[in-house]
């Protein structure tokens, strides 16, 4: 189905689907902030605390998309793209700052069963949501939804990186693994953020 073949009813249905995906993302991340805060305090994990901040950024990006999908003005689309681009940049800065902080301090967080469980489920859930947003956004030809889908995809990758770090720390004592894995995501985040900020 393309924008030239679907009807107004199709468009309404797709918009509802897009909004549903954003509401699920919002709900998931609101719960995630609480779960991650508890897990981070118990384990003394900077990575888990930082991932909670990432969840806050994802909440903000989802709110921006809901705001855009419920309006029609082109100015709203441009503003939404800039806000999402800013979210990408904030995420990239956070990852670099977190990695430097952990490396300098050399913190040795305790193993976190809650953190491993939540990041595993979150990685799978965010991958599914990112795929849905990309598909609906492409069909609607909505760059805001597509871009926020990439925010969700970066969130999934970050969950995977944090998970790898938590597992390696728990099994092998490799405390430096999670900040190192997180740095890899910075390049993608900066690229997506730059493109969103300069969207026309």
Secondary structure as the mmCIF struct_conf table of DSSP 4:
data_model
#
loop_
_struct_conf.conf_type_id
_struct_conf.id
_struct_conf.beg_label_comp_id
_struct_conf.beg_label_asym_id
_struct_conf.beg_label_seq_id
_struct_conf.end_label_comp_id
_struct_conf.end_label_asym_id
_struct_conf.end_label_seq_id
TURN_TY1_P TURN_TY1_P1 UNK A 3 UNK A 5
HELX_RH_AL_P HELX_RH_AL_P1 UNK A 8 UNK A 43
TURN_TY1_P TURN_TY1_P2 UNK A 44 UNK A 44
HELX_RH_AL_P HELX_RH_AL_P2 UNK A 46 UNK A 69
TURN_TY1_P TURN_TY1_P3 UNK A 70 UNK A 70
HELX_RH_AL_P HELX_RH_AL_P3 UNK A 74 UNK A 105
TURN_TY1_P TURN_TY1_P4 UNK A 106 UNK A 106
HELX_LH_PP_P HELX_LH_PP_P1 UNK A 109 UNK A 111
HELX_RH_AL_P HELX_RH_AL_P4 UNK A 113 UNK A 140
TURN_TY1_P TURN_TY1_P5 UNK A 141 UNK A 141
HELX_RH_AL_P HELX_RH_AL_P5 UNK A 143 UNK A 172
TURN_TY1_P TURN_TY1_P6 UNK A 175 UNK A 176
HELX_RH_AL_P HELX_RH_AL_P6 UNK A 177 UNK A 197
TURN_TY1_P TURN_TY1_P7 UNK A 198 UNK A 198
#
